[in-house]
Amino acid sequence: MNRPLDEMAAGLDLGLNWHNRFAALGDAFSTRLQPTPLPSPHWVGTSPAVADLLGLDRQWLASPAALDAFTGNLAIAGTQPLASVYSGHQFGHWAGQLGDGRAILLGEVDTASGPQEVQLKGAGLTPYSRMGDGRAVLRSSIREFLCSEAMHALGIPTSRALCVTGSPGPVRREEIETAAVVTRVAPSFIRFGHFEHFSHHGLHDELRVLADFVIVRYYPACRDATGNPYAALLEAVSARTAEMVAQWQAVGFCHGVMNTDNMSILGLTIDYGPFQFLDAFNPGHICNHSDTGGRYAYNRQPNIAYWNLFALGQALLPLMDDQQQALDALEPYKALMPAALQRRMNAKLGLAQVQAGDAELTESLMKLLAADAVDFTIFWRRLSRAVGGAIEPVRDLFLQREAFDAWALRWHERLHAQPGFDADATQAQMLRTNPHVVLRNHLGEVAIQRARQGDFSEVARLQNALEHPFEEVAGQDDLAAFPPEWARQIEISCSS
């Protein structure tokens, strides 16, 4: 549906100040179209915190009008809905043209935290759907909704989720399922793949327009950087990506499908599909059943992020003086990512400053965790309470207890050697760093199965706990317990 750039969509007035800056880039970047309605929509979950972020009234968010608007059944005044085009590498292979195959960008809203784009995922066919149906299913939509808000509460850069709506409309995956729409929010949904698209097709003018747009909007310091501004952009994106991946590793988060079209130019975690938080610690854990080669295993994520950044660098080469500029811009990642991860691990260990020997202390611990398949989240939470000497609950997690005892002695010596060490303050800091609750696969699965029966209470209960992951709340002990045996049988794939 093509319309003039200055035309405001007729429809429901949400009282928001909409902008359509991405739409203004031109037809080469996107296709205008309206969402495809779904029958008999119903609420699955809402995030009052994201409503506050956007400036929406919390009570209105529960209204029938909001339900229709965020299902895609009712046009929103001021928006110019579109699907953007991009390309990318999937599982290491060039996949050609991709694009928003089931996501429609409504526009951009001014907020106290800066402009935020609002996107409907699962809103119907677009020109980039390829062989897909443009829809999202209930199970994957619940997972994305919950994990977006969980990651935000953990302090990890991420897209957000305003709400999930469901519909009895049928969607075929491995079996017939029901449809849902997630309303996603982020400062930008621009991906590495957007740049790859224009570079691969020799559209260098459009590539420059896109790069300039990103620099002006999100990386203004790159305009005045010494040397090439696009090399400066690549270096800045690399730094943000390094910090994000370090946070993933520290909390035991596996993304599952780190294709270049799923990598945010802002260093945000986006496109929650076959993700998983580790249960038993296994460095080579593969959370995506579709990842038969283990490309996106947990311990490969830092190197895959670099591989993706290298692909971004290749895409930006037409805007640089030579290849060496791109290589020089990427080089800092090799030191930034390990340093960022070590800082995170030191915080988890209660160590205020990184010192010589801390990397070895961490590495020896991770080997012990892997050897005994220790539950990752429970270990760190119990360790937080062991600062004052209550080490037995931690020791009980290990089979190799003598090896753990030797490590624990070194850890205590390192802790107490810190200037002005205070056990109570250190324990409090560790409890604010090592979460009590994360979105384990089995917790999501329980919420999904109840939602399929029309009971969304577990979605709300789990959402409430995940929004406060460091708090221990009465009645939520089951959410922080060891996973049941059946959790090992859960398979999450790219269709999830």
C-alpha positions in Angstrom: 0.0 0.0 0.0 1.9 3.1 -1.2 1.0 6.5 0.2 2.7 9.9 0.2 5.3 10.3 3.1 3.3 13.2 4.5 0.0 11.4 4.7 -1.0 10.3 8.2 -2.8 7.0 8.5 -6.4 7.4 9.4 -7.4 5.4 12.5 -7.3 5.2 16.2 -5.6 8.2 18.0 -3.4 6.8 20.8 -2.3 10.3 21.8 1.3 9.5 20.9 3.7 11.7 18.9 4.5 9.4 15.9 7.4 9.8 13.5 8.1 7.8 10.3 11.8 8.4 9.9 12.7 5.0 8.5 9.8 5.3 6.0 11.3 8.6 4.9 14.5 6.9 3.7 12.6 5.9 0.5 11.1 3.0 -1.3 14.4 1.1 -1.7 14.4 0.4 2.0 10.8 -0.8 2.6 7.4 -1.5 1.4 4.3 0.2 2.8 1.5 -2.1 3.8 -1.1 -2.5 6.5 -1.2 -5.5 8.9 -3.6 -8.3 8.0 -6.4 -8.6 10.6 -6.8 -11.7 12.7 -10.2 -13.1 13.9 -11.5 -12.9 17.5 -8.4 -11.5 19.2 -7.8 -11.9 22.9 -5.2 -10.7 25.4 -2.4 -13.0 26.4 -0.1 -10.6 28.3 0.7 -6.9 28.6 3.7 -5.0 30.1 2.7 -2.0 32.1 6.3 -0.9 32.2 6.6 -0.7 28.4 3.2 1.1 28.4 4.8 3.7 30.7 7.9 3.9 28.5 5.7 4.7 25.4 3.5 7.1 27.4 0.4 4.9 27.1 -2.2 4.7 29.8 -2.0 1.4 31.6 -5.7 1.0 32.0 -6.3 1.9 28.3 -3.8 -0.9 27.4 -6.4 -3.4 28.6 -9.2 -2.0 26.4 -10.8 -3.5 23.3 -9.5 -0.7 21.2 -5.9 -1.5 22.3 -6.5 -5.1 21.6 -7.6 -4.4 18.0 -4.8 -1.9 17.5 -2.0 -4.2 18.6 -3.4 -7.2 16.8 -3.3 -5.2 13.6 -7.0 -5.1 13.2 -7.3 -1.3 13.6 -5.2 1.3 12.0 -3.4 3.7 14.3 -3.4 7.4 13.4 0.0 8.9 12.6 1.6 5.7 11.6 2.9 4.6 8.2 3.2 0.8 8.5 6.0 -0.8 6.5 8.1 -4.0 6.2 11.8 -3.4 5.6 14.1 -5.3 3.3 17.4 -6.8 4.3 19.6 -9.7 3.5 22.0 -11.8 5.5 24.0 -14.9 6.3 22.1 -17.7 8.0 24.1 -20.5 9.6 27.2 -19.1 7.9 25.8 -19.2 4.4 24.7 -16.3 2.3 20.9 -16.4 2.2 20.2 -13.6 -0.2 17.3 -11.2 0.2 15.3 -11.6 3.4 13.4 -8.8 5.1 10.5 -8.4 7.5 8.6 -11.5 6.6 6.2 -11.3 9.4 6.9 -8.0 11.2 5.4 -4.7 10.3 6.9 -1.4 11.7 4.2 1.0 12.7 6.5 4.0 13.3 8.5 5.7 15.9 7.3 7.3 19.2 9.0 10.1 21.2 9.5 9.0 24.8 11.4 10.3 27.8 14.0 7.7 27.0 14.4 8.8 23.4 12.6 7.7 20.2 11.3 4.1 20.2 10.1 2.1 17.2 7.0 0.0 17.5 6.6 -3.2 15.5 4.0 -5.8 15.2 5.5 -9.3 14.9 3.1 -11.9 13.3 1.0 -9.2 11.6 0.7 -11.0 8.2 2.2 -11.5 4.8 4.7 -9.0 3.5 6.7 -8.9 0.2 9.5 -10.5 2.2 7.7 -13.5 3.6 9.2 -15.8 1.0 7.6 -19.2 1.6 6.3 -18.1 5.1 2.8 -17.2 6.1 3.6 -13.9 7.9 2.3 -15.2 11.2 3.7 -16.0 14.6 2.4 -18.8 16.8 1.3 -18.5 20.4 4.2 -20.5 21.9 6.9 -18.4 20.3 5.1 -15.2 21.0 4.8 -15.9 24.7 8.5 -16.9 24.8 9.5 -13.6 23.1 7.3 -11.5 25.3 8.6 -13.0 28.5 12.2 -13.1 27.5 12.3 -9.5 26.2 11.1 -8.2 29.6 13.3 -10.7 31.5 16.4 -9.6 29.7 15.6 -6.0 30.4 15.2 -6.7 34.1 18.6 -8.4 34.1 20.2 -5.3 32.6 21.0 -6.8 29.2 20.4 -4.6 26.1 17.3 -5.9 24.4 14.2 -5.1 22.5 11.1 -4.8 24.7 7.6 -6.2 24.4 4.5 -4.2 25.1 2.0 -7.0 24.7 1.0 -10.3 23.2 -2.4 -10.8 21.6 -3.8 -14.2 20.5 -6.3 -15.4 18.0 -7.9 -18.8 17.2 -6.7 -18.2 13.6 -4.9 -21.4 12.5 -1.2 -21.4 11.7 0.6 -24.4 10.3 4.0 -25.3 11.7 4.9 -28.9 12.5 1.2 -29.1 13.5 -1.7 -26.7 13.4 -1.3 -24.0 16.0 -3.0 -20.7 16.8 -1.8 -17.2 15.9 -0.4 -14.4 18.0 1.1 -11.0 17.6 3.9 -9.5 19.7 4.2 -5.7 19.9 7.9 -5.2 20.0 9.7 -1.9 21.0 13.3 -0.8 20.4 15.2 2.4 19.5 15.8 0.7 16.1 15.3 -2.7 14.5 18.0 -2.0 11.9 20.2 -5.1 11.6 23.6 -6.0 10.1 21.6 -7.6 7.3 20.2 -4.2 6.2 23.8 -3.1 5.3 24.6 -6.4 3.7 21.6 -6.1 1.4 22.6 -2.9 -0.2 26.3 -3.7 -0.3 25.7 -7.1 -1.9 23.5 -5.6 -4.6 25.9 -2.8 -5.4 23.5 -0.2 -4.2 26.2 2.0 -2.7 24.2 5.2 -2.6 21.5 3.5 -0.6 24.2 1.9 1.6 25.6 5.4 2.4 22.1 6.8 3.1 21.5 4.0 5.6 24.9 4.4 7.3 24.5 8.1 7.5 21.0 7.7 9.0 22.4 5.3 11.7 25.3 7.6 12.5 23.2 10.7 12.8 20.5 9.0 14.9 22.5 6.6 17.1 26.2 7.2 16.8 26.7 11.0 16.3 30.3 10.8 17.7 31.3 8.9 14.6 30.7 12.0 12.4 33.5 13.8 14.0 35.8 10.8 14.6 39.3 11.0 13.2 39.5 9.1 10.0 36.7 7.4 8.2 33.2 7.8 9.9 32.0 4.4 8.6 35.0 2.7 10.1 34.3 4.5 13.4 30.7 3.2 13.1 31.9 -0.3 12.7 34.2 0.0 15.7 31.4 1.5 17.8 29.0 -1.3 16.8 31.7 -3.8 17.7 32.1 -2.4 21.1 28.4 -2.5 21.9 28.2 -6.1 20.5 31.1 -7.1 22.7 29.4 -5.8 25.8 26.1 -7.5 24.9 27.6 -10.9 24.3 29.7 -10.7 27.5 26.4 -10.2 29.4 24.9 -13.2 27.6 27.8 -15.4 28.6 27.8 -14.2 32.2 24.1 -15.0 32.8 24.2 -18.3 30.8 22.0 -17.1 27.9 22.1 -18.9 24.6 20.6 -16.9 21.6 20.3 -19.9 19.4 20.2 -18.3 16.0 22.9 -15.6 15.6 22.5 -15.0 11.9 23.6 -11.6 10.6 20.0 -10.7 10.0 19.3 -11.2 13.7 22.1 -8.9 14.9 21.1 -5.4 16.0 23.2 -2.4 14.8 22.6 -1.0 18.3 24.0 -4.0 20.2 20.5 -5.1 21.4 19.3 -8.7 21.9 16.6 -9.1 19.2 14.6 -11.9 17.5 14.0 -14.3 20.4 13.4 -17.7 18.8 15.2 -20.9 20.0 16.9 -19.2 23.0 17.6 -20.8 26.3 19.1 -20.0 29.7 21.5 -22.8 30.7 20.3 -25.4 33.2 23.2 -27.8 33.9 26.4 -26.0 32.8 27.7 -27.3 29.5 30.0 -25.0 27.5 29.1 -26.7 24.2 25.3 -26.6 24.8 23.2 -26.2 21.6 19.8 -24.8 22.4 18.5 -24.7 18.8 17.3 -28.1 17.6 17.7 -26.8 14.0 21.4 -26.1 14.6 22.6 -29.5 13.7 26.2 -28.4 13.3 26.4 -26.6 16.7 27.4 -23.3 15.1 25.5 -21.3 17.7 26.5 -23.3 20.8 26.9 -21.3 24.0 30.7 -21.3 24.0 30.8 -20.2 20.3 28.7 -17.1 20.7 31.7 -14.7 21.2 33.4 -15.9 18.1 30.2 -15.9 16.1 29.6 -12.3 17.1 33.0 -11.4 15.7 32.2 -13.4 12.5 29.0 -11.4 12.1 30.9 -8.1 12.7 33.4 -9.1 10.0 30.4 -9.6 7.6 29.2 -6.1 8.6 32.7 -4.8 7.9 32.7 -6.4 4.5 29.3 -4.7 3.8 30.7 -1.3 4.8 33.8 -1.6 2.6 32.4 0.4 -0.3 32.3 3.4 2.1 35.8 3.0 3.4 39.2 3.9 1.9 40.5 0.3 2.1 40.1 -3.1 3.7 42.6 -2.3 6.4 40.3 0.4 7.9 37.6 -2.3 8.5 40.1 -4.7 10.0 41.5 -2.0 12.3 37.9 -1.2 13.4 37.2 -4.8 14.2 40.5 -5.5 16.1 39.4 -4.0 19.4 36.6 -6.6 19.8 39.2 -9.2 20.4 40.3 -7.5 23.6 37.0 -5.8 24.5 34.8 -8.9 24.7 37.1 -11.0 27.0 37.7 -8.0 29.2 34.0 -7.2 29.4 33.2 -10.8 30.3 35.9 -10.9 33.0 34.5 -7.8 34.6 31.1 -9.5 34.6 32.5 -12.7 36.1 34.4 -10.8 38.7 31.1 -9.1 39.7 29.5 -12.5 40.0 32.4 -13.6 42.2 32.1 -10.5 44.4 35.5 -9.2 43.2 35.5 -5.4 42.8 38.6 -5.1 40.6 40.1 -7.3 37.9 43.6 -8.5 38.9 46.2 -10.9 37.6 45.0 -14.4 38.2 41.3 -13.7 38.1 40.9 -15.1 34.6 42.5 -18.4 35.8 40.3 -18.4 38.9 37.2 -18.1 36.7 38.4 -20.6 34.1 39.1 -23.3 36.7 35.7 -22.7 38.2 34.0 -23.1 34.8 35.8 -26.3 34.3 34.5 -27.6 37.6 30.9 -26.5 36.7 31.2 -28.3 33.4 32.7 -31.5 34.8 29.9 -32.0 37.2 27.1 -30.4 35.1 26.3 -28.0 37.9 23.1 -26.0 37.6 24.4 -22.6 36.4 21.8 -20.2 38.0 21.5 -22.1 41.3 25.3 -22.3 41.7 25.8 -18.5 41.4 22.9 -17.7 43.7 24.2 -20.1 46.4 27.7 -18.8 46.0 26.4 -15.3 46.7 25.3 -16.5 50.1 28.6 -18.2 50.8 30.6 -15.0 51.2 30.2 -15.3 55.0 31.3 -18.9 55.0 28.1 -20.9 54.4 29.8 -23.0 51.7 28.0 -26.3 52.2 25.0 -25.6 50.0 27.4 -24.7 47.2 29.6 -27.7 47.9 26.6 -30.0 47.7 26.2 -29.2 44.0 29.5 -30.9 43.2 30.7 -34.5 42.9 34.3 -33.5 42.8 34.2 -31.9 46.3 37.9 -31.9 47.0 38.5 -30.0 43.8 35.7 -27.6 44.6 37.1 -27.1 48.2 40.5 -26.2 46.7 38.9 -23.7 44.4 36.7 -22.2 47.2 39.8 -21.7 49.4 41.4 -19.7 46.6 38.2 -17.7 46.1 37.9 -16.9 49.8 41.5 -15.8 49.9 41.0 -13.5 46.9 37.8 -12.1 48.4 39.3 -11.3 51.8 42.4 -9.8 50.2 40.4 -6.9 48.8 41.0 -3.6 50.5 38.2 -2.8 53.0 36.5 -6.1 52.4 33.0 -6.2 53.9 31.2 -9.6 53.8 27.7 -8.3 54.1 28.2 -5.6 51.4 29.8 -8.1 49.1 27.0 -10.6 49.6 24.4 -7.9 48.9 26.2 -6.9 45.7 26.4 -10.6 44.5 22.7 -11.1 45.2 22.1 -8.1 43.0 24.3 -9.6 40.3 23.4 -13.3 40.3 19.6 -13.7 39.5 17.3 -15.9 41.6 14.9 -16.5 38.6 15.6 -16.8 34.9 13.3 -17.9 32.1 14.2 -21.6 32.0 12.7 -23.6 29.2 10.4 -25.6 31.4 8.9 -22.5 33.0 8.1 -21.1 29.6 6.7 -24.5 28.6 4.3 -24.7 31.6 3.0 -21.1 30.8 2.5 -22.0 27.2 0.6 -25.2 27.8 -1.8 -23.4 30.2 -2.2 -20.6 27.7 -3.2 -23.1 25.0 -6.0 -24.0 27.3 -7.1 -20.4 27.7 -5.4 -19.9 31.1 -2.9 -17.0 31.0 -2.4 -16.7 34.7 0.9 -18.5 34.6 2.2 -16.1 31.9 1.3 -13.2 34.3 2.9 -15.0 37.3 6.1 -15.8 35.4 6.2 -12.3 34.0 6.0 -10.7 37.4 8.8 -12.9 38.8 11.1 -12.2 35.7 10.6 -8.5 36.1 12.2 -8.8 39.5 14.8 -11.5 38.9 17.0 -10.8 41.9 14.2 -10.8 44.5 13.1 -13.9 46.5 9.4 -13.6 46.8 7.2 -15.9 48.9 5.2 -18.3 46.7 7.8 -18.3 43.9 10.2 -21.0 45.1 9.2 -23.3 42.3 10.4 -20.8 39.7 13.9 -20.9 41.2 14.1 -24.7 41.7 16.1 -27.3 39.8 14.4 -28.1 36.5 12.3 -31.3 36.4 13.7 -34.3 34.5 11.3 -33.8 31.6 12.9 -30.4 30.9 15.7 -32.2 29.1 13.3 -33.4 26.5 12.2 -29.9 25.4 13.3 -29.1 21.9 13.3 -25.6 20.6 13.8 -25.0 16.9 13.9 -22.1 14.5 10.1 -22.5 14.1 9.6 -21.9 17.8 
